[in-house]
Amino acid sequence: MIGRLVYLAAGAAIGGYVVHRVNRARRSLTPGGIADRVEGRVSEYRGALQELNEDLAEAVREEEAELLRRYAPEPRALRSADAAPPGRAERG
């Protein structure tokens, strides 16, 4: 008698789990379920693209600052009036 009760309880538990999984699969295949999955994926990709955009913008700013530091002309106010241009010897 106890063996039959164990099998009955196990069958009820397994049956409940199977019904739950079937209902969940059925809901995920409805247009609303598909839309929810697509929306979730799109939001993940949107977040990843925003991170990529921020990283690229930061890299571009760093590269631009390096190039400006390296190749930007010096302001005329900082140069001395009697100094020769770089690379040329003074005449005289």
Steps between C-alpha positions, in 0.01 A plus 500: 500500500779745585676410174192604304487834684867565416433429132189718509692793655789458257259486206319812618827690543631394160163574338489847656853575381418382145184713489696801623770453233242451222312815601824697513600375154154577364514856636845556354374402154215754498556834324531674838756248622705534184481880526624483860798286400585729207466807722735345754760423238473846345549666837810283559642597161412866557694497828799331337498751214485792743801363686686454173412854392624643831825302479561610142423865581746489789769343280443766232528779760824353633644464151395854408661638816822312422504628142432856613772476760742364246421705188310814599691822434614695801310820567691806377481668840713225653778524238770756555518765230871455430508120503571329171245253362579144598752330275660818366824656615507867585678727251728766616 
